[in-house]
Amino acid sequence: MPLTLNPGSSELQPSKRVLAELKLLEKTAKNVIAGYKTSGETQYMAVLVKAMPLSSKKFTVTSTDLLFLLPPDYPRLPPVGCYLNYPWETLGEGDHHFTLQSYYGAPFLSEEGWYWYCVGLGGGFNRDRWLNAWRPHKRPENGHNLATLFITARHAINSED
C-alpha cells in the first residue's frame, strides 16, 4: 500500500529527511500513515504503521497498529519507545516492556487508546547512552532511521524473551 501523509490541521510539513525515511519504512511496513500529534505543548510527527503482524506464540491476536511519535528535534534524538493500539494480553509470563504506562518523558496516550511499549536501539533510556546508541547518518539509508526503528520494535514486541 502506498504511504499516506495526513497533515491534519497542522501548518507543519515533514522535512525532506523524514520523507526519505518514510519511503524506507514503507518498504518494510507496507501500510504507513504520517501526520501530526500534539501532546501537552509538544507537537510530534506521528508515524502510524497499520496492521503489524504479531507472533501467535506470544499474542492471542494476529496484528496491531504501531505508532511512533518523532520528537521535534528528530533525527538528532529518536522517539521514546512506541505505542500499540490496544492493551494486548501476552501469553505466558507477559512482557515487562509493555507496561501500559509511559516512562522517560514519553507522552501518556492510554486515554486515547495508545499503550506505550519500551523499545529503542540500545543504550537503555539514559539520555547520554541514547545519544551514543542512536546513529542517524546524513544519508538516511546509511544509518538509523524509521525503518531500523520499526524492525527493532517489531522484533522486540514479537520476541519471547
C-alpha positions, 0 to 999 in steps of 0.5 A: 500500500502506498504511504499516506501523509495526513497533515491534519490541521497542522501548518507543519510539513515533514522535512525532506529527511523524514520523507526519505525515511518514510519511503524506507519504512514503507518498504518494510511496513507496507501500510504507513500513515504520517501526520501530526500529534500534539501532546501537552505543548509538544507537537510530534510527527506521528508515524502510524504503521497499520496492521503489524503482524504479531507472533501467535506464540506470544499474542492471542491476536494476529496484528496491531497498529504501531505508532511512533511519535518523532520528537521535534528535534528528530533525527538528532534524538529518536522517539521514546519507545512506541505505542500499540493500539490496544492493551494486548494480553501476552501469553505466558509470563507477559512482557515487562516492556509493555507496561501500559504506562509511559516512562522517560518523558514519553507522552501518556496516550492510554486515554486515547487508546495508545499503550506505550511499549519500551523499545529503542536501539540500545543504550537503555533510556539514559539520555547520554547512552541514547545519544551514543546508541542512536546513529542517524547518518546524513544519508538516511539509508546509511544509518538509523532511521524509521525503518531500523526503528520499526524492525527493532520494535517489531522484533522486540514486541514479537520476541519471547524473551 
